[in-house]
Amino acid sequence: MTGTGRKHAFVAGGTSGIGRTIVEQLAASGMRVAFTGRNEARGAAVAASTGARFIAADATDRRACDAAVEAVFALCGGAPDLFVSCAAIVFESPLADTPEEIFSELIEVNLTSSFRYSRACFAAMKARGHGVIVHIVSDAALVGIHHLPAYSVSKAGLLAMSEALAAEAVMHGVRVNAICPGAVHPGVQSTPRGYGHHAEDDSNWAAAPSGRHGKGSDICEAVLWLASDKASHVAGATLRIDGGASAAMRGGARG
């Protein structure tokens, strides 16, 4: 990011999991942060502990997304310096057993809402001549996960959108990049009923080849770097943060 003065950040989906950690650490870094989510109790708690501004918005509601953008722009006095797209839900089910309405909901939350927010933020950043957009995607975007087909499809679409926008945006001084986390604690984990929740117990998770579980702070450190002038020549990148898990799978490594 360029310019002087305190920076503004907008985080879509910041009430729990990776998004919450990003809100907390961006606020701790000195940025003015606004964030969205549909759980008002969690949003109020995050706002109270961080000083960030919570804007209640259901990612499946186009009018709510549009209103959130207007509120963010009013708080920032224009476009935010940084937009981070984190809103996501997960549903565990084989493709043949996935209801169409559930598939549509995952596309709406994980992909379409990010399209709406990214389009609005990019247009304003483009007019100003600078800005940074970071999409939090998933390792599921890189290799379709058999028991998470709807989630994999939605995240693959988000990665494709991120790369397409990056090619357009960089010519206008706006850098767009994607982060693909592996398993992160606390993060999104599916439940026996299908829908995901933000797991607080990682005791049944296998550690990555790095020897530990991923943490939200691992992702946020990457966001902070991508948003900084140290990454001024980084655009259209896909950064895997999984402790070597995907490399081990490709290489056939065994523990």
N, C-alpha and C positions, 0 to 999 in steps of 0.2 A: 504494500500500500504506500502511496505517496502522500506528500503534504505534511503539514504540522498540526499540532493540536490533538486533543483526545479523539480517538476513533470510535465509530459506531458499528456495532455488529447486530445482525438479525439472525436468530436461530429458529428454524421451523422444526417443531417437535423437541422441545427442551425440558419437558417435565420429568423425565426419568431416563434411566439407562445412559447410553453414550451421550445423548443430547443434553441431559442434565449436567453431566461432567463438563461438557463443552461450555455450557452457560456459566458454570461455577468458575472455570479456569479463565475464560475470557474476561469475566468481571474482575477476577483477582489480578489479571494482568493490567487493569486500568481502563479497559474499554467500557463504553456505555453499551449495555446489552438489552435488546428486546427479544422476547421469545414467545412462541405460540405452543398450544397444546389444548386438548379437549377436556382434560381432567382439571377442573378449577381448583380443587383442594390441593392437589400436588403442585399446580402452578403457583398458587399463593404461597405455599411453603418454600418453594425455590426462590421466589421473588423476595420473600422476607429474609432469607439467609444470605442472599447475594447482592441485594440492591438492584437487581435487574428488573426490567418492566415486563410483566406478564400480560399477554393479550390472548384471551380465550378464543379459540377458533377450532372448529371441527374440520379436519383436512378433507372430509368428503363433501363439505358445503362450499360451493363456489362463492356465494355471497360473503360467507364468513372469511374466506381467504382474501377476497378483494378488500373487505373492511380492515383486515389485519394489515395488509400492505399499506393502505391509506394511513393507518395509525402509526406504523413504523416510519413511514416517510415524514409524517408530522413530527415525530419525536426526533428524527435525525436532521430535520431541516432539509430534506432531500433524500437521495439514495444513501443506504448504509455503505460503509467502506467494505464491509465483509458480509456476505450471506452464506450461511451454512444450512444445508438441507438435511434434516435428520428424521423427519416424521416417517414412521414405519410400523406396520403390524405384520404378524406372521400367522400362517395357518398350516397345520400339519395334516396332510391327507394325501393319499395317492391321487393322481390326476383323475382317474375314472370315478372317484368318490368325492371330488371337490364340487360343491354346489356352484352354479354359475353366479349367484348373487355374492358368494364369498370371493370368488375369483375377481369379480368386478370391484368389490370393495378394496381388495389388496391393490389392484391397479390404480384405483382412485386415490388411496392414501399414499402408496409408496412411489407412484409415478406421476399421476396427473396433478396432484397438489404441488409437487416439486416443479412441474412444468409451469404452473401458474405463478408461483413465487419467483422462479428463475427468470421467466419472461419479463415480469414487472421490474425486478431488480436490475436485470441487464439493460433494459431500455433506459432506466434512470442513470445507471453507471455509464452507459455509452454516451449519453448526452453530456455528462460531466467529464468524460475522458479517462476515467480510471475506476478500479474496483476489483474485488476478488470474490469469486464464487467457489465454494467447495461442496461437492455432493458426497454424502456418506452413503456408500453403496453396500456391497457385501461380497464375500468370496462366493456366494451363491450366484452372483452375476457371471462369474467366470466359468463355472462348471455347474450345470443344472443338478440340483440335489433331488434325488428321486422322491423323498417323502415331503418335499417342500416345493412342488412344481409351481404353484401360483406365486409364491414368494420369489423363486428363482426368476420367473418370467418378468415380474415387476421390477426386480433389481437389474436384470439384464437390459431392460428398456431404459432404466435410469442411467446406466453406464453409457449406452449408445447416445442418449440425449446429451449427456455431459460432454462426450467427445465431439459431437456435432456442434454444440454451442461453443466449445473451446475454439474451434476453427474459425468461427464467425467473430467471436468476441475479441480475440487477441489483436485483431487489426484496429480495434477501437480502444485499446488500453485496458481491457478487462481480461483478467486471467481466470480461467475455469479449469479446475482439476477435480479428480475423483479419488476417494479413499475406499479401499475394499478391506474392511476388517474381517478377521476370522472370528473365532469364538471369543467374546469379550464378557467379562464379569464386572459389574452387573450389566446385562444387556438383554436383548430379546431372546427368549427361549420358548419353544412351543410346549403346550400342555397336553395331557391325554385327551382333553375335550377338543383339541384342535387349535384354538386361538392361543396366541403367544402372550406371555407376561414378562416382566422384567425380573429375571432370576436373581435371587439373593443368596442362593445356596449352589455353589459350584462343586460340591463334594463328589458328584458323580461324573464330572467332566475329566476327560483325559488331557493332561498338559500338552502344550505344543512342543515341538522338538527343542525349542529354546529352554524348556524345563519349567515353564510356568504358564499360567493362564494370562490372556490378554486383559488389559485394564482400560477403562475409559480414558485415563490420562495418557496412555500410549497414542490414542487417536487424537486427543486434543493437542498434544505436542506437535503432531504433524500439521494440524490445522493452523496453529500459531506460526509454524515455519512457512507454510504455503501463503499465509496472509502477509508475511513480512517481505521487506525489500531484499532479503537474502535469497528469496525464491523468485526474483523479478524476471528470470528467463524461463520459468517453469510454467507451461501452459499445455493443456491437453494430456496431462500425465494421469496414469492410473497407479496409485501407490498401494501395494498389498501390505497389510500389517497383520501378520498372523503367526509370528514366531517361527517361520520356516515350514509351516504345515503344508502349504500348497507345493513348495519345492520338494518336500519329502515325498509327497504323493506322486509327483511327476518322476522323481528319481527312484521310486520303489524302495525307499529307505525303510528299515525295520528297527524298532527299538530294542 
